[in-house]
Amino acid sequence: MINNFKHIIGNNLINIRGWKTNRKIIVIESDDWGAIRMPNLDTRNKLTSTYPALYNSETYDKVDNLANTDDLTALFDVLVKFKDFKGNHPVITANTIVANPDFEKIKSSGFTEYHYEIFTETFSKYTTHNRTFDVWKQGIDKGVFKPQFHGREHLNVQLWLNALKENSQGIRNSFEMGTWNAKLNNGERLDVALNYNNEQQLQFVLNSIREGYQIFKEIFGYKSKSFIAPSYTWCDSIEKELSHLGVKYIQGGFVQIAPKYLIEKGSKRIRRHYNGEVNKLGQIYLMRNAHFEPSLYPNLDSVNRCLDYIKRVFWWNKPAIISSHRLNYIGNIEPENRKNTLEKLENLLSKIVEKYPDVEFMSSDQLGDLISVDKSI
């Protein structure tokens, strides 16, 4: 009871400041599209049982995988059932990781060099994913899937490569099975891609952003106007690099987490932002204020909890920006995971359009464009 009360108070507090609108806007932001995680059921069972401390075996490493054609088609089939009063379908802002480790080349280098492959090349190595990118294009054409930039990898390359060189427990075995661990033996997370421990590592991070952004443009034929940092960890130097590239909007969670190097130099670990806040480079922050994460919180009533978020957000005259990660929609490891989420998503969307007949569905970049022309921010 007390924790729930604190949660409600906190959710109201984050919506007090920032850009206001009387329009009932819904944005669904979904991270991790394009990134590898757990290759298959057999690999998952072997690794999570052998190295339980190194994996998120109850969430991401339990079900998360490259979405295949069945995953995408089923998701799109639900989204196209609904329209707002302007005729727009709900749209998934598909925050995309554009590259994955090239395991063969890394091994050939004796684990001394990092090599990557574009995520569309990764699809070709999975027998169940041959036509996957064609389905991405179909979703884009239907207006229900809008890729935005999430990074080159969702992996801290420098930490991982060093652990491979040292042949750390579990790291090499995971590598041989075509994946990477969620954590190192000391508990440090490998999915915090933009974390760094010194200035040299920062330069590696900035270069990965430059290369990743260029890959994004070549794949999709447009610049990504928005960006979301893996694991919500980034710094001012990263924002400056993104600004040079053309990123106008910074997606985020409730807080921004500082890289380890800056924390050790005395910076605060977290920084709070609000929707419509403008940084010194003119970039606008888009902060998530609602959640629909059935796979992360299976014991919660995801539908009604999300509706409660939306109700509070609209009461404060704010757009509802819903976090809903890719893992919720993946069924090629556990089919029930996808089935369960899509049933709940259909229920959620049905209730939204019924309760808010004037609802408007937007992608993150569309919301950013709307806020950017409002001179009141």
C-alpha positions in Angstrom: 0.0 0.0 0.0 2.8 2.5 1.0 4.9 1.6 -2.1 1.9 2.1 -4.4 1.1 5.4 -2.8 4.7 6.6 -3.3 4.5 5.4 -6.9 1.4 7.5 -7.5 2.9 10.5 -5.9 6.1 10.1 -7.9 4.2 9.7 -11.2 2.2 12.9 -10.5 5.4 14.8 -9.6 7.1 14.0 -12.9 4.2 15.4 -14.9 3.9 18.8 -13.1 6.6 20.6 -15.1 7.0 20.9 -18.9 5.1 21.2 -22.1 1.3 21.2 -21.8 -1.4 20.4 -24.3 -5.1 19.7 -24.2 -4.7 17.1 -27.0 -4.9 13.5 -25.9 -1.6 12.2 -27.4 -0.4 8.6 -27.1 3.2 7.7 -28.0 4.5 4.1 -27.6 8.2 3.9 -27.4 9.8 0.4 -27.8 13.5 -0.2 -27.4 16.0 -2.9 -28.6 14.7 -3.7 -32.1 17.5 -5.2 -34.2 19.7 -6.3 -31.2 20.5 -9.9 -30.5 19.8 -11.3 -27.1 19.1 -15.0 -26.5 19.5 -17.0 -29.8 17.1 -19.9 -29.0 15.5 -21.9 -26.2 18.2 -24.5 -26.0 21.0 -21.9 -25.6 18.9 -20.0 -23.0 18.4 -23.1 -20.9 22.0 -24.1 -21.0 23.4 -20.7 -20.2 20.9 -19.6 -17.6 21.2 -22.9 -15.7 25.0 -22.9 -15.8 25.6 -19.2 -15.1 22.4 -18.0 -13.3 24.1 -14.9 -11.8 25.2 -13.6 -15.2 21.8 -13.5 -16.9 18.4 -11.8 -16.4 16.8 -15.2 -16.6 13.4 -14.1 -15.5 13.0 -11.2 -18.0 15.2 -10.3 -21.0 17.2 -13.4 -21.3 14.1 -15.6 -20.8 12.3 -14.4 -23.9 14.1 -11.6 -25.8 15.3 -12.4 -29.2 15.4 -10.9 -32.7 11.8 -10.5 -33.7 10.9 -12.8 -36.6 8.1 -12.5 -39.2 5.5 -14.1 -37.0 6.3 -11.7 -34.1 6.1 -8.7 -36.3 3.0 -9.7 -38.3 1.1 -10.5 -35.1 2.0 -7.2 -33.6 1.0 -5.2 -36.8 -2.3 -7.1 -37.0 -3.3 -5.8 -33.6 -2.2 -2.2 -34.3 -4.1 -1.9 -37.6 -7.3 -2.8 -35.9 -7.4 0.7 -34.3 -7.5 4.2 -35.5 -7.6 7.6 -33.8 -10.2 10.3 -34.8 -7.7 11.5 -37.5 -7.4 8.0 -39.0 -4.0 7.2 -37.7 -3.1 3.7 -36.3 -1.3 3.3 -33.0 2.4 3.4 -34.0 5.4 1.7 -32.3 8.4 4.0 -32.2 10.9 1.2 -32.9 14.1 2.3 -31.3 16.6 0.4 -33.3 20.1 -1.1 -32.7 21.7 -1.2 -36.1 24.6 -3.6 -35.5 25.6 -6.7 -33.6 28.9 -8.4 -32.9 30.4 -10.4 -35.8 31.4 -13.4 -33.7 33.5 -15.1 -36.4 35.7 -12.1 -37.1 36.2 -11.4 -33.4 37.3 -14.9 -32.8 39.6 -14.9 -35.8 41.3 -11.9 -34.4 42.1 -13.8 -31.2 39.6 -11.6 -29.3 41.9 -8.6 -29.8 39.7 -6.7 -32.3 36.0 -5.8 -32.4 34.0 -6.3 -35.6 30.3 -5.8 -36.2 27.7 -6.7 -38.7 24.6 -4.7 -39.7 21.4 -6.1 -38.1 19.9 -7.0 -41.4 22.9 -9.3 -41.9 22.3 -10.9 -38.6 18.7 -11.8 -39.7 20.2 -13.9 -42.6 22.0 -16.1 -40.0 18.7 -17.2 -38.4 16.7 -19.7 -40.5 13.5 -18.3 -39.0 14.3 -14.6 -39.8 15.0 -14.6 -43.6 12.1 -12.3 -44.6 12.1 -10.3 -41.4 13.3 -6.9 -42.8 10.6 -7.1 -45.5 8.0 -7.2 -42.8 9.7 -4.2 -41.1 9.1 -2.3 -44.3 5.5 -3.4 -44.4 5.0 -2.0 -40.9 6.6 1.2 -41.9 4.4 1.5 -45.0 1.3 0.9 -42.9 2.3 3.6 -40.4 2.4 1.3 -37.4 6.3 1.0 -37.1 8.6 4.0 -37.0 12.3 3.2 -36.5 14.4 5.7 -34.6 18.1 5.4 -33.5 19.0 3.5 -30.4 22.7 3.0 -31.0 25.1 0.9 -32.9 25.1 -1.9 -30.3 23.2 -2.5 -27.1 26.5 -3.8 -25.7 29.4 -2.2 -23.9 31.9 -3.4 -26.5 35.0 -2.4 -24.5 34.0 -4.2 -21.3 33.0 -7.3 -23.3 36.1 -7.5 -25.4 38.3 -7.2 -22.4 36.4 -10.0 -20.6 36.8 -12.2 -23.7 40.5 -11.6 -23.8 40.8 -12.6 -20.1 38.6 -15.6 -20.7 36.3 -14.6 -17.8 33.9 -17.3 -16.5 30.9 -17.7 -18.7 31.9 -15.1 -21.2 33.7 -17.4 -23.7 31.0 -20.1 -23.4 28.3 -17.5 -24.1 30.3 -16.2 -27.0 30.6 -19.7 -28.5 26.8 -20.0 -28.4 26.4 -16.7 -30.2 25.4 -14.3 -27.5 26.8 -12.1 -24.7 26.1 -12.1 -21.0 23.9 -9.6 -19.3 26.5 -9.1 -16.6 30.2 -9.7 -15.8 31.3 -11.7 -12.7 31.7 -8.5 -10.7 28.0 -7.6 -11.4 28.8 -4.9 -14.0 26.2 -4.8 -16.7 27.2 -5.3 -20.3 24.1 -3.8 -21.8 25.0 -0.3 -20.7 26.5 0.5 -24.1 27.4 4.1 -23.7 29.1 3.7 -20.3 32.8 4.5 -20.1 35.6 4.6 -17.7 38.0 7.1 -19.2 38.4 9.7 -22.1 39.7 7.1 -24.5 36.6 4.9 -24.0 34.5 8.0 -24.5 36.0 8.5 -27.9 35.1 4.9 -28.8 31.5 5.6 -27.7 31.3 8.7 -29.8 32.7 7.0 -32.8 30.1 4.2 -32.4 27.3 6.8 -32.4 28.7 8.4 -35.6 29.0 5.0 -37.4 25.6 3.8 -36.1 23.8 6.9 -37.1 25.2 6.7 -40.6 24.2 3.0 -40.8 20.7 4.0 -39.8 20.4 6.6 -42.5 21.6 4.1 -45.2 19.2 1.4 -44.1 16.0 3.5 -43.7 16.7 6.4 -46.0 16.1 9.2 -43.5 17.8 10.8 -40.5 16.5 9.8 -37.1 15.3 12.9 -35.4 15.2 11.2 -31.9 17.5 9.0 -29.9 17.3 6.9 -26.8 20.4 5.8 -24.9 20.7 2.1 -24.0 19.9 1.7 -20.4 19.2 5.4 -20.1 22.9 6.2 -19.6 24.5 9.1 -21.5 26.3 12.4 -21.0 26.6 16.0 -22.4 29.3 14.9 -24.8 27.0 12.3 -26.3 24.2 14.9 -26.7 26.7 17.2 -28.5 27.6 14.5 -30.9 24.0 13.6 -31.5 23.2 17.3 -32.2 26.0 17.4 -34.8 24.4 14.4 -36.5 20.9 15.9 -36.6 19.2 14.5 -33.5 16.7 17.0 -32.2 14.9 15.0 -29.6 16.2 12.9 -26.7 14.0 10.1 -25.5 14.5 9.0 -21.9 13.1 7.3 -18.8 12.3 9.0 -15.5 16.0 9.8 -15.0 19.2 10.2 -17.0 22.1 8.1 -15.5 25.7 9.4 -15.8 28.5 7.3 -17.1 30.8 5.7 -14.5 33.7 8.0 -15.4 31.8 11.1 -14.6 30.4 9.8 -11.4 33.9 9.0 -10.2 34.9 12.6 -11.0 32.1 13.9 -8.8 29.1 14.2 -11.1 25.7 13.3 -9.8 24.6 9.8 -10.7 21.2 10.8 -11.9 19.7 13.9 -13.6 16.0 14.5 -13.9 14.3 15.9 -17.0 10.8 16.8 -18.0 8.8 16.7 -21.2 9.5 19.7 -23.4 12.7 20.7 -21.5 15.3 22.2 -23.9 19.0 21.7 -23.4 21.7 24.2 -24.3 22.0 22.7 -27.8 18.3 23.2 -28.5 17.4 19.5 -28.2 14.1 18.6 -26.6 13.7 15.9 -24.0 10.8 13.4 -24.4 10.5 11.6 -21.0 8.4 8.4 -20.6 5.6 8.8 -18.1 3.7 5.5 -18.6 4.5 1.8 -18.8 3.1 -1.2 -20.6 5.6 -4.0 -19.8 3.7 -7.3 -19.2 6.9 -9.4 -19.7 8.9 -7.4 -17.2 6.1 -7.3 -14.6 4.0 -10.4 -15.1 2.3 -10.1 -11.7 0.9 -6.7 -12.3 -2.3 -5.7 -14.1 -0.5 -4.2 -17.0 -3.6 -2.9 -18.8 -5.3 -1.1 -16.0 -2.0 0.1 -14.6 -1.2 1.7 -17.9 -4.7 3.2 -18.1 -4.1 4.8 -14.7 -0.8 6.3 -15.9 -2.6 7.7 -19.0 -5.4 9.2 -16.8 -2.9 11.0 -14.5 -0.8 12.2 -17.5 -3.9 13.6 -19.3 -5.1 15.2 -16.1 -1.8 17.2 -16.1 -2.4 18.1 -19.8 0.7 16.1 -21.0 1.2 13.6 -23.8 1.3 10.0 -22.6 4.7 8.5 -23.6 4.4 4.7 -22.9 7.5 2.5 -22.5 7.0 -1.0 -24.0 10.2 -2.9 -24.7 10.6 -5.4 -27.6 10.8 -8.4 -25.3 7.0 -8.1 -24.7 6.3 -9.0 -28.3 8.7 -11.9 -28.9 7.3 -15.4 -29.1 9.8 -17.4 -31.0 11.4 -18.6 -27.7 8.1 -18.8 -25.7 5.0 -18.3 -27.8 2.9 -17.6 -24.8 4.9 -14.5 -24.1 3.8 -12.9 -27.4 0.3 -14.2 -27.2 -0.2 -12.8 -23.6 1.1 -9.4 -24.5 -0.8 -9.0 -27.7 -4.1 -9.9 -26.0 -3.3 -7.2 -23.4 -2.3 -4.7 -26.0 -5.5 -5.2 -27.9 -7.4 -4.7 -24.6 -5.5 -1.6 -23.8 -5.9 0.0 -27.2 -9.6 -0.8 -27.2 -10.1 0.9 -23.8 -8.1 3.9 -24.9 -10.1 4.6 -28.0 -13.3 4.0 -26.1 -12.4 6.3 -23.2 -10.7 9.0 -25.2 -12.5 9.3 -28.6 -10.3 12.4 -29.4 -7.1 10.4 -28.8 -4.2 11.0 -31.2 -1.5 8.3 -31.9 2.0 9.7 -32.8 5.6 8.5 -33.0 8.3 10.1 -30.9 9.6 12.3 -33.7 6.1 13.5 -34.5 5.6 14.5 -30.9 9.0 16.2 -30.9 8.0 18.2 -34.1 4.8 19.3 -32.4 6.5 20.5 -29.3 9.3 22.2 -31.2 6.9 24.6 -33.0 5.2 25.6 -29.7 6.8 28.8 -28.7 5.7 28.5 -25.1 8.5 26.0 -24.2 
